[in-house]
């Protein structure tokens, strides 16, 4: 139609309608357990889609006084993830692609974020990273040996407990991309 031009700028789908520029951003939800490769994939998507990447562990590491204090880490995680979601929503509204690497362990959480992002007019992609528990542990042991900035030591009991809590995405949630290793 006259006055309508579609373009791709900053990896968002953008349109110009009646001399107003609109961008429809994408929210990338990175789903998986520790050691599955969430941050590696998020960094790749960040480069490919010129996106704002929000990693709770990186923020928590900046403000946590004692990296061994799991109670304080858990308290901060809820606060940081809430603040990051507020930032993400504002970015999506302004046409900026956003990557959240919260892990999204529960179906309810994945559906809530998808629904809220769609209400804002954003597209949503769920990227599920899958690996067996022994492979996850191998990667975590390797990472534990030389902890990179923004990461925390994880022991096998924690991983086993978290694996019990994790809800694998189901086909009816949304189309999603699976990354296996």
C-alpha positions as MATLAB code, in Angstrom:
seq = 'XXXXXXXXXXXXXXXXXXXXXXXXXXXXXXXXXXXXXXXXXXXXXXXXXXXXXXXXXXXXXXXXXXXXXXXXXXXXXXXXXXXXXXXXXXXXXXXXXXXXXXXXXXXXXXXXXXXXXXXXXXXXXXXXXXXXXXXXXXXXXXXXXXXXXXXXXXXXXXXXXXXXXXXXXXXXXXXXXXXXX';
ca = [
       0.000    0.000    0.000;
       0.997    3.590   -0.484;
       2.968    4.958    2.428;
       4.047    1.511    3.656;
       7.674    0.403    3.373;
       9.095   -2.669    5.088;
      12.766   -2.823    5.906;
      15.158   -4.656    8.170;
      17.245   -2.498   10.430;
      19.149   -3.699   13.480;
      17.786   -7.206   12.840;
      14.253   -6.056   13.758;
      11.393   -6.053   11.304;
      10.596   -2.399   10.719;
       7.949   -0.572    8.752;
       7.410    3.017    7.762;
       3.728    3.849    7.662;
       2.424    7.353    7.091;
       5.934    8.732    7.688;
       6.219    7.041   11.110;
       8.937    4.444   11.684;
       7.871    1.332   13.643;
      10.118   -1.582   14.635;
       8.879   -4.936   15.858;
      11.590   -6.300   18.085;
      12.235   -9.904   19.012;
      12.557  -11.314   22.519;
      14.909  -14.302   22.650;
      14.285  -16.558   25.660;
      17.291  -18.770   26.404;
      16.150  -21.928   28.179;
      18.355  -24.564   29.774;
      20.192  -25.762   32.839;
      23.629  -24.535   33.954;
      26.337  -25.798   31.618;
      23.984  -26.135   28.652;
      25.582  -23.222   26.764;
      23.065  -20.438   27.426;
      25.605  -17.627   27.622;
      27.540  -18.870   24.592;
      24.359  -18.939   22.498;
      23.164  -15.601   23.922;
      26.434  -13.918   22.945;
      26.141  -15.341   19.439;
      22.558  -14.080   19.103;
      23.630  -10.719   20.533;
      26.101  -10.282   17.672;
      23.854  -11.697   14.952;
      20.763   -9.679   15.875;
      22.288   -6.534   17.373;
      20.404   -7.299   20.575;
      20.545   -6.228   24.185;
      21.716   -9.283   26.185;
      20.643   -9.485   29.813;
      22.308  -12.139   31.976;
      21.225  -12.246   35.647;
      24.439  -13.953   36.824;
      26.585  -11.165   35.401;
      24.611   -8.523   37.290;
      24.464  -10.564   40.496;
      28.240  -11.082   40.402;
      28.685   -7.294   40.391;
      26.705   -6.778   43.609;
      27.080  -10.016   45.606;
      29.537   -9.561   48.470;
      30.102  -13.305   49.066;
      29.854  -15.570   45.997;
      29.285  -18.536   48.333;
      26.165  -17.024   49.924;
      23.420  -18.965   48.104;
      20.625  -17.400   50.173;
      21.642  -13.879   49.184;
      22.272  -14.998   45.597;
      18.728  -16.402   45.379;
      17.283  -13.220   46.885;
      19.205  -11.063   44.427;
      18.224  -13.283   41.467;
      14.539  -12.450   41.860;
      15.277   -8.726   42.164;
      17.753   -8.647   39.264;
      15.520  -10.685   36.947;
      12.622   -8.328   37.724;
      14.724   -5.243   36.954;
      16.074   -6.845   33.784;
      12.540   -7.658   32.629;
      11.537   -4.008   33.155;
      14.550   -2.919   31.059;
      13.742   -5.563   28.436;
      10.125   -4.433   28.081;
      11.205   -0.837   27.558;
      13.762   -1.920   24.976;
      11.222   -4.089   23.126;
       8.749   -1.201   23.003;
      11.411    0.971   21.379;
      12.233   -1.701   18.775;
      15.378   -3.156   20.336;
      15.866   -6.936   20.223;
      16.397   -8.440   23.678;
      17.968  -11.683   24.887;
      17.087  -12.989   28.336;
      19.245  -15.849   29.546;
      17.350  -16.570   32.771;
      17.170  -20.290   32.044;
      13.360  -20.344   31.997;
      13.055  -23.606   33.912;
       9.256  -23.633   34.177;
       6.530  -23.749   31.579;
       4.590  -21.075   33.486;
       7.540  -18.677   33.334;
       8.092  -19.226   29.605;
       4.411  -18.673   28.828;
       4.250  -15.548   31.021;
       7.233  -13.897   29.336;
       5.998  -14.852   25.857;
       2.518  -13.477   26.551;
       3.781  -10.202   28.018;
       6.207   -9.674   25.112;
       3.510  -10.394   22.529;
       1.196   -7.891   24.225;
       3.977   -5.323   23.685;
       4.041   -6.235   19.989;
       7.296   -8.196   20.042;
       8.051  -11.464   18.343;
       9.310  -14.224   20.650;
      11.813  -17.000   20.041;
      12.435  -19.720   22.622;
      15.858  -21.351   22.335;
      16.092  -24.572   24.332;
      19.569  -25.944   25.046;
      19.635  -29.606   25.860;
      22.438  -31.830   27.151;
      22.568  -34.909   29.348;
      23.265  -34.496   33.057;
      26.744  -36.047   32.775;
      27.681  -33.677   29.939;
      26.339  -30.712   31.911;
      28.425  -31.777   34.910;
      31.555  -32.208   32.757;
      31.161  -28.649   31.441;
      30.454  -27.250   34.909;
      33.536  -28.957   36.379;
      35.613  -27.416   33.611;
      34.091  -24.001   34.272;
      34.482  -24.396   38.063;
      38.237  -24.946   37.597;
      38.643  -21.393   36.272;
      35.478  -19.418   36.961;
      34.953  -16.732   34.338;
      33.649  -13.356   35.489;
      29.908  -13.377   36.045;
      29.711  -17.081   36.918;
      29.475  -18.990   40.177;
      30.772  -22.311   41.500;
      28.179  -25.088   41.187;
      28.402  -28.494   42.859;
      26.976  -31.773   41.574;
      24.233  -31.943   44.234;
      22.952  -28.524   43.145;
      22.918  -29.559   39.492;
      21.062  -32.791   40.295;
      18.472  -30.887   42.343;
      18.002  -28.241   39.669;
      17.589  -30.915   36.986;
      14.639  -32.304   38.975;
      13.003  -28.854   38.976;
      13.536  -28.195   35.256;
      10.492  -28.553   32.982;
      11.522  -29.390   29.421;
       9.604  -27.236   26.910;
       6.700  -29.057   25.296;
       5.526  -28.810   21.700;
       2.347  -26.932   22.675;
       4.133  -24.026   24.385;
       5.373  -22.343   21.230;
       7.587  -23.200   18.351;
      11.093  -23.378   19.740;
      14.591  -24.051   18.524;
      16.437  -26.913   20.209;
      20.210  -26.852   20.501;
      21.560  -30.270   21.559;
      25.047  -31.392   22.394;
];
